[in-house]
Amino acid sequence: FGHDGQAKLYNEYRPRYTKEIVNEIISRVPLRDLYVDVACGSGQLTALLAPFFKKSIGLDKSFEQLGQIPKEEVQIEYIAGSAFDLPFESNSVDLLTVAQALHWLVPYETFFKEVNRVLKPGGVFATVGYGFSHPKNEQVKRIGNKFYFDILGADKLPGEPGCWWETIRPTIDAHYRDIDFPFADTLVRKYLPNTVTMTVGHYCNYLRTLSAYRTLLRAGTLGDPMVEIEEEMENVVSNQEHLIDIEYPFFVVSYVRH
């Protein structure tokens, strides 16, 4: 979130986590003293799960993201810190979550070692994510795929020609199936997609929150492709309000620490 204004866009236009996601996570957590949300961003997931716990803490390394948290939020403690050096006692956390950020926390084995240190025996780790969205309108979907794959290079690895991503994007589009989670015998995967109606403009602002797009803009070599992308989408949507249905492919992967 070093890109100017990205945290504000993220807070306004990223999809909201659903009751189904909250219920799926909470159903696995028998003890509810301490909840920690790592890479909490502006607290979108933190605020939904916090009411179930005696104490809740959100941690993020981005001061810009933490600055987007509502000032009236006083029930949750938000702190700056590293996911690889968690400021919590060993065997103290009942639930630790990571929402739409696990693919940034590499090397995974280093992160999970720290997670499993702070989790109580019987404590739960849960990660929530969503790959690229699925417009129901096939023409809009084709235009979106052109932006995501052809322009941003989402099917490529960082460093490959045509890839603007700093993280391995195919990992999240595969619902983290290529990650070696610990305590695999307790691992549960749930697919919980959610469809939202929005304007083309709102959807394009979501696309503008993608980190690869911000990296592309900063490079200044290709101009701003979203101007043309938004115009193309509006031209193929027939209704006057330019409303479209977007499916966000939410998923939850969780495990219980022995």
Salt bridges, closest charged atoms under 4 A:
GLU12 OE2 - LYS8 NZ 2.55
GLU24 OE1 - LYS190 NZ 3.16
ASP33 OD1 - LYS54 NZ 3.27
ASP33 OD2 - LYS120 NZ 3.39
ASP94 OD1 - LYS120 NZ 2.97
GLU114 OE2 - ARG117 NH2 2.78
ASP155 OD1 - LYS156 NZ 3.64
GLU166 OE2 - ARG218 NH2 3.91
ASP185 OD2 - HIS258 NE2 3.04
GLU230 OE1 - ARG208 NH2 2.84
GLU232 OE1 - LYS146 NZ 2.96
GLU247 OE1 - LYS136 NZ 3.34
